[in-house]
Amino acid sequence: MGDVTRTIVLTGASDGIGAIAARTLAGPGTDLVVVGRSARKLAPIAAETGATQFTADFARLDEVRDLAAEINSSVGAIDVLMNNAGGTFNPSDRTADGHEPNFQINHLAPFLLTNLVRDRLAAADASLVLNTSSVGNLFGHVDLDDLDFEKRRALGLRTYGTAKLMNILFTRGIAQRWTADRIYSAAVHPGPAATSFGRDSRFVGLAYRSPLTRLVTITPEQGAAPLIALAERGADPSVNGVYFSRHRANGRENRQAHDRSLIDGLWQRSAELTGLA
């Protein structure tokens, strides 16, 4: 990249793989913007990396709108947007906006944020939107008439997996719509990293905290590595619309993941629900 400074916006930066990615990507050639839910938890990361910090609770779409306005006023262009915030949540809860929390926090909020900063992504010579997905997408099922799981049984793994499937569908939606602006997008499963992931979901949290977890999980550093590698690779057209399972392109995905009607339908419904339509 030479002496060119690039701007990276990273959500979910206060702990886990996001915090590790922030520390690794920070440096003289990078203007780093970090976003987290807790200002107290985010402050040490921002201080350590020299990043600009903003806080937003993705369970409140108005806070996402405010966040986008703050980002738009503080940067001229975004080279890499890393939509990494998210987790597993109790599907019987509802957000401040009335949505099932896995759907809103993992998909709807980053969909809204990405659309609201699109002009900054387009202002870069070329840019990358990187969405943190999961192998859990295999357990998901998108029903455009029941995005909030009001008609279906809302099991934790199904609701989380559906949101992670939506991350891939959103990635492909960007690839279909924004390539003319040289805005590219990829999705990545970082691996089963041993972090505080799952703390908001009793079932998944217990599974991740059990002694058996140590046999199947990787370190947070290993989990962050695929995100870091793709962010450093940047706006490469060859990754556009691709789902990576860790470092491997074209990882195992749900059979809905390439459904053109779902890619378009989810985009349209999401735009309607966030007031963008």
C-alpha positions as CSV (number, residue, x, y, z in Angstrom):
1,M,0.0,0.0,0.0
2,G,3.1,2.3,0.2
3,D,2.6,5.5,2.1
4,V,-1.1,5.7,1.5
5,T,-3.2,5.9,4.6
6,R,-6.3,3.8,4.6
7,T,-9.4,4.0,6.9
8,I,-10.7,0.9,8.6
9,V,-14.0,0.9,10.5
10,L,-14.3,-2.1,12.9
11,T,-17.5,-2.9,14.9
12,G,-17.5,-5.2,17.8
13,A,-14.0,-4.1,18.7
14,S,-14.2,-4.0,22.5
15,D,-13.3,-7.7,23.1
16,G,-12.7,-11.1,21.5
17,I,-11.6,-11.3,17.9
18,G,-12.6,-7.7,17.3
19,A,-10.2,-6.4,19.9
20,I,-7.4,-8.6,18.5
21,A,-8.1,-7.4,15.0
22,A,-8.0,-3.8,16.1
23,R,-4.6,-4.2,17.8
24,T,-3.2,-6.0,14.7
25,L,-4.6,-3.7,12.0
26,A,-3.6,-0.5,13.9
27,G,-0.5,1.2,12.7
28,P,1.1,4.2,11.0
29,G,-0.7,3.6,7.7
30,T,-4.1,3.1,9.1
31,D,-6.8,5.4,10.4
32,L,-8.7,3.1,12.6
33,V,-12.3,3.7,13.8
34,V,-13.5,1.2,16.5
35,V,-17.1,0.7,17.6
36,G,-18.5,-1.1,20.6
37,R,-21.5,-1.3,22.8
38,S,-19.6,-0.2,26.0
39,A,-17.5,2.9,26.1
40,R,-15.8,1.6,29.2
41,K,-14.7,-1.6,27.5
42,L,-13.8,0.1,24.3
43,A,-11.7,2.9,25.8
44,P,-8.6,0.8,26.5
45,I,-8.6,-0.6,22.9
46,A,-8.9,2.9,21.5
47,A,-6.1,4.2,23.7
48,E,-3.8,1.3,22.9
49,T,-4.4,1.5,19.1
50,G,-4.8,5.3,18.7
51,A,-8.2,4.7,17.2
52,T,-11.2,6.9,17.1
53,Q,-13.9,5.3,19.2
54,F,-17.7,5.4,18.9
55,T,-20.3,3.6,20.9
56,A,-23.6,2.2,19.8
57,D,-26.0,-0.4,21.0
58,F,-27.1,-2.4,17.9
59,A,-30.3,-3.3,19.7
60,R,-31.4,0.3,19.1
61,L,-31.5,1.3,15.4
62,D,-31.5,5.0,16.3
63,E,-28.1,4.5,17.9
64,V,-26.9,2.9,14.6
65,R,-28.2,6.0,12.7
66,D,-26.3,8.3,15.1
67,L,-23.2,6.1,14.7
68,A,-23.4,6.4,10.9
69,A,-23.7,10.2,11.2
70,E,-20.6,10.3,13.5
71,I,-18.6,8.1,11.2
72,N,-19.6,10.1,8.1
73,S,-18.6,13.4,9.7
74,S,-15.2,12.0,10.9
75,V,-13.8,10.3,7.8
76,G,-13.6,11.2,4.2
77,A,-13.6,7.7,2.8
78,I,-13.8,4.1,4.2
79,D,-11.4,1.6,2.7
80,V,-12.6,-1.4,4.8
81,L,-15.8,-1.7,6.8
82,M,-15.6,-4.7,9.2
83,N,-19.1,-5.6,10.3
84,N,-18.0,-7.8,13.2
85,A,-20.4,-6.8,16.0
86,G,-22.9,-9.5,17.0
87,G,-23.4,-12.6,19.1
88,T,-26.1,-15.0,20.2
89,F,-29.2,-13.7,22.0
90,N,-32.3,-15.1,23.7
91,P,-34.8,-15.2,20.8
92,S,-37.7,-14.7,23.2
93,D,-36.4,-11.2,23.9
94,R,-37.2,-8.2,21.7
95,T,-35.1,-5.2,20.9
96,A,-36.1,-1.6,21.5
97,D,-37.3,-1.6,17.9
98,G,-39.5,-4.7,18.5
99,H,-37.3,-7.2,16.6
100,E,-36.0,-10.6,17.5
101,P,-32.5,-9.7,18.7
102,N,-30.4,-12.2,16.7
103,F,-32.0,-10.8,13.5
104,Q,-31.6,-7.1,14.5
105,I,-28.1,-7.1,16.1
106,N,-26.5,-9.5,13.7
107,H,-28.1,-8.4,10.4
108,L,-30.5,-5.5,10.5
109,A,-28.2,-3.1,12.3
110,P,-25.1,-3.8,10.1
111,F,-27.3,-3.6,7.0
112,L,-28.5,-0.1,8.1
113,L,-25.0,1.0,9.1
114,T,-23.4,-0.2,5.8
115,N,-26.1,1.5,3.7
116,L,-25.8,4.8,5.7
117,V,-22.0,4.9,5.1
118,R,-22.2,3.8,1.5
119,D,-21.1,7.2,0.2
120,R,-17.9,7.0,2.3
121,L,-17.2,3.5,0.9
122,A,-17.7,4.8,-2.6
123,A,-15.4,7.7,-1.9
124,A,-12.5,5.3,-1.5
125,D,-10.6,4.2,-4.7
126,A,-12.0,0.8,-4.0
127,S,-13.4,-0.6,-0.7
128,L,-14.3,-3.8,1.1
129,V,-17.3,-4.6,3.3
130,L,-16.3,-7.6,5.5
131,N,-19.2,-9.4,7.3
132,T,-18.4,-11.8,10.1
133,S,-20.6,-14.8,9.5
134,S,-20.5,-18.3,10.9
135,V,-20.6,-22.0,10.1
136,G,-23.9,-21.7,12.0
137,N,-25.4,-20.4,8.7
138,L,-25.9,-24.1,7.9
139,F,-28.6,-24.3,10.7
140,G,-30.5,-21.2,9.5
141,H,-33.6,-20.8,7.4
142,V,-34.7,-17.4,6.1
143,D,-38.5,-16.9,5.8
144,L,-39.2,-13.5,4.3
145,D,-42.6,-13.5,5.9
146,D,-41.3,-14.4,9.4
147,L,-38.0,-12.6,9.8
148,D,-38.7,-12.1,13.6
149,F,-39.6,-15.7,14.3
150,E,-43.1,-14.8,15.4
151,K,-44.7,-17.8,13.5
152,R,-42.0,-20.3,13.9
153,R,-40.4,-22.0,16.9
154,A,-37.5,-19.7,17.9
155,L,-34.7,-22.0,18.9
156,G,-31.4,-20.4,19.7
157,L,-29.2,-22.1,17.2
158,R,-31.9,-21.6,14.5
159,T,-32.3,-17.9,15.1
160,Y,-28.5,-17.3,15.3
161,G,-27.8,-19.5,12.2
162,T,-30.5,-17.6,10.3
163,A,-28.9,-14.3,11.1
164,K,-25.5,-15.6,10.0
165,L,-27.1,-16.9,6.8
166,M,-28.4,-13.3,6.3
167,N,-24.8,-12.0,6.6
168,I,-23.9,-14.1,3.6
169,L,-27.1,-13.1,1.7
170,F,-26.3,-9.4,2.5
171,T,-22.7,-9.9,1.2
172,R,-24.1,-11.2,-2.1
173,G,-26.6,-8.3,-2.2
174,I,-23.7,-5.8,-2.0
175,A,-21.8,-7.8,-4.7
176,Q,-24.8,-7.6,-7.0
177,R,-25.6,-3.9,-6.4
178,W,-22.4,-1.9,-5.6
179,T,-19.6,-3.4,-7.7
180,A,-19.9,-0.5,-10.2
181,D,-18.8,1.8,-7.3
182,R,-15.9,-0.6,-6.7
183,I,-17.4,-1.6,-3.3
184,Y,-16.7,-5.3,-2.8
185,S,-17.9,-7.6,-0.1
186,A,-17.0,-10.9,1.5
187,A,-18.3,-12.9,4.5
188,V,-16.1,-15.0,6.8
189,H,-16.5,-17.7,9.4
190,P,-13.7,-17.0,11.9
191,G,-13.9,-20.4,13.5
192,P,-15.1,-21.5,17.0
193,A,-13.0,-19.0,19.0
194,A,-13.0,-19.3,22.8
195,T,-14.2,-15.8,23.6
196,S,-17.1,-14.3,25.5
197,F,-19.3,-15.1,22.5
198,G,-22.6,-16.5,23.6
199,R,-22.8,-14.7,26.9
200,D,-26.2,-13.3,26.0
201,S,-27.7,-16.8,25.2
202,R,-28.0,-19.3,28.0
203,F,-27.8,-22.4,25.9
204,V,-24.9,-21.3,23.6
205,G,-23.1,-19.7,26.6
206,L,-23.2,-23.0,28.5
207,A,-21.9,-24.9,25.5
208,Y,-19.1,-22.5,25.0
209,R,-18.1,-22.5,28.7
210,S,-18.1,-26.3,29.1
211,P,-14.8,-28.1,29.6
212,L,-15.4,-29.9,26.3
213,T,-15.2,-26.5,24.5
214,R,-11.4,-26.5,24.9
215,L,-11.3,-29.6,22.7
216,V,-13.1,-27.9,19.8
217,T,-12.4,-24.2,20.0
218,I,-9.5,-22.2,18.7
219,T,-7.8,-19.3,20.4
220,P,-9.2,-15.7,19.8
221,E,-6.0,-14.9,18.0
222,Q,-6.6,-17.8,15.6
223,G,-10.2,-16.7,15.2
224,A,-9.2,-13.1,14.4
225,A,-6.6,-14.2,11.8
226,P,-9.0,-14.7,8.8
227,L,-10.6,-11.3,9.4
228,I,-7.2,-9.6,9.6
229,A,-6.0,-11.4,6.5
230,L,-9.0,-10.3,4.5
231,A,-8.9,-6.7,5.8
232,E,-5.2,-6.5,4.9
233,R,-6.0,-7.9,1.4
234,G,-8.6,-5.1,1.1
235,A,-10.7,-4.4,-2.0
236,D,-9.8,-7.4,-4.1
237,P,-12.5,-8.1,-6.7
238,S,-11.8,-11.8,-6.5
239,V,-13.3,-12.0,-3.0
240,N,-16.5,-10.2,-4.0
241,G,-19.5,-12.2,-2.9
242,V,-17.4,-15.0,-1.5
243,Y,-18.0,-16.8,1.9
244,F,-14.8,-17.8,3.6
245,S,-14.6,-20.6,6.1
246,R,-11.6,-19.3,8.0
247,H,-9.0,-18.8,5.3
248,R,-10.6,-21.1,2.7
249,A,-12.9,-19.5,0.0
250,N,-16.2,-21.1,-0.7
251,G,-16.8,-22.6,2.7
252,R,-19.8,-24.9,3.5
253,E,-23.0,-22.8,3.3
254,N,-26.7,-23.2,3.5
255,R,-28.5,-24.1,0.3
256,Q,-30.4,-20.8,0.6
257,A,-27.2,-18.8,0.4
258,H,-27.2,-18.4,-3.4
259,D,-30.9,-18.0,-3.8
260,R,-31.3,-14.8,-5.9
261,S,-34.9,-14.2,-4.8
262,L,-33.8,-14.4,-1.2
263,I,-30.8,-12.1,-1.7
264,D,-33.1,-9.5,-3.3
265,G,-36.1,-10.2,-1.0
266,L,-34.0,-9.9,2.2
267,W,-32.5,-6.6,1.0
268,Q,-35.9,-5.2,0.2
269,R,-37.4,-6.2,3.5
270,S,-34.4,-5.0,5.4
271,A,-34.6,-1.6,3.6
272,E,-38.3,-1.4,4.5
273,L,-37.7,-2.3,8.2
274,T,-34.9,0.3,8.6
275,G,-36.7,3.1,6.7
276,L,-34.3,3.0,3.8
277,A,-36.9,1.9,1.2
